[in-house]
Amino acid sequence: MKSWTALIRVCVVAVLVWPGCARADNSPEVPLQVAGAWVVTAAQVAELIADGVAVIDVRAQDDYFSARIPGALHVAYSERSRQASDFDPANDEVPAFLARLHRFVNNPNLPVILYCNGPQCWKSHKACKAVVADGYTAVHWFRGGLAEWRAAGFPTDQE
């Protein structure tokens, strides 16, 4: 019994001291901001949705069908670039992503919210950079993504 208690203490200390070890995929967290975009919280996303702002889920199709923010549109961002701030968008399918986005939000002055799974998911970070570079002027990045949405107690849709 004492050995289990000691092991648990070591694990708790490791998680508190070195948060990276708590992540199953060891992905680095995305930056805190994207130039040209506003970072929003789950509560702010709920308010923006009530105002009719388009919510774009950039995750893979399987993730989208398993759970999503109600009313979210699916525009997957296919990434092959590395998970880093200085990623090379040429390695991703940015033109195809933007073409799909333009079908839903074709006016770059309309507000848009982009999200993925949360702070270890790079898809929405990269998508925001692409959307800002494409000239969109009211980009809202929901950095906390679906994880924060659920933690805040908001409902999800699923197939």
Buried (B, 14 or more C-beta within 10 A) or exposed (E): EEEEEEEEEEEEEEEEEEEEEEEEEEBBBBBEEBEBBBBBBBEBBBEBBEEEBBBBBBBBEEBBEEBBBEEBBBBBBEBEBEBEEEBEBEEBBBEEBBEBBEEEBEEBEBBBBBBBBBBBBBBBBBBBBBBBEBEBEBBBBBBBBBBBBBEEEBEEEEE
